[in-house]
Amino acid sequence: MNLLLDECIDRRLAREFSDYDVKPVPQMGWAGIKDGQLLELAALEFDVFLTVDRNLAFQQNLPAFDIAVIVLQASSNRLADLKPLAPAVLAILPTAMKGQATIVSA
């Protein structure tokens, strides 16, 4: 399973998902690309998009994209705040549905 980390997430969070192929948006050369186009590109190479953008599900027509979205909700997007969410993300990855957003919170 291939995971894409949004550019506002510390790339070191990828270490928590060592059993998966994880790439951050900037590594793909997609930094600064708007959400709709980013989801189109991501769906071609990734299974899951990890983001902290709580509005993504409301701003984009997620069923139009062949990628699952996981929204991390923490007090900030700092690594120390996001890292505790990793076990919950790992638990839901096998059942994350493409075209839908799943919220993971503390």
Secondary structure by P-SEA (a helix, b strand, c coil): cbbbbcccccccccccccccccccccccccccccaaaaaaaaaacccbbbbcccccccccccccccbbbbbbbcccccccccccaaaaaaaacccccccbbbbbcc
